[in-house]
Amino acid sequence: MSLAINPDKVTAVLLADGWHRVDNFYIDSYEFVYPCDNGTGMDFDVPHGGGQYGICASGFTAEVMDDAGTVRLSAPLTSVLAVKHDIPR
């Protein structure tokens, strides 16, 4: 048996503060970056790359509604306690 979850079908995530309805849920490397022009052709500097210092390298990002309107939420994947997702019928 697999607990397969299609990220394209995720409709909500459970975080420590409760459920959040989400759109455009993506999973990728979790990094902090600064925009820069360092002459290397890169357009950002990575002060903390995914997996540095033993911190989880996998993260997620999604669009959520809050009091300010639609915002982007990004966090380590380990902060997700559960997901709601559509299943094929």
Residue pairs with C-beta under 8 A, 6 or more apart in sequence:
5 83
5 85
6 85
7 25
7 26
7 27
8 25
9 85
9 86
9 87
10 22
10 25
10 62
10 83
10 84
10 85
11 21
11 22
11 84
11 85
11 86
12 19
12 20
12 21
12 22
12 83
12 84
13 19
13 20
13 22
13 25
13 60
13 62
13 80
13 82
13 83
13 84
14 20
14 80
14 81
14 82
14 83
15 75
15 79
15 80
15 81
16 79
16 81
19 84
20 62
20 64
20 73
21 64
21 65
22 62
22 63
22 64
22 73
23 62
23 63
23 64
24 62
24 63
25 60
25 61
25 62
26 60
26 61
26 62
27 58
27 59
27 60
27 77
28 58
28 59
28 60
28 61
29 49
29 50
29 51
29 57
29 58
29 59
30 50
30 56
30 57
30 58
30 59
30 74
30 75
30 76
30 77
31 46
31 48
31 49
31 50
31 59
32 46
32 47
32 48
33 44
33 45
33 46
33 47
34 44
34 45
34 47
35 43
35 44
35 45
36 42
36 43
36 44
36 45
37 43
38 45
48 55
50 56
50 57
50 58
50 59
51 57
55 76
56 76
56 77
56 78
58 76
58 77
58 78
59 74
59 75
59 76
59 77
60 74
60 75
60 77
60 80
61 72
61 73
61 74
62 72
62 73
63 70
63 71
63 72
63 73
64 70
64 71
64 72
64 73
65 71
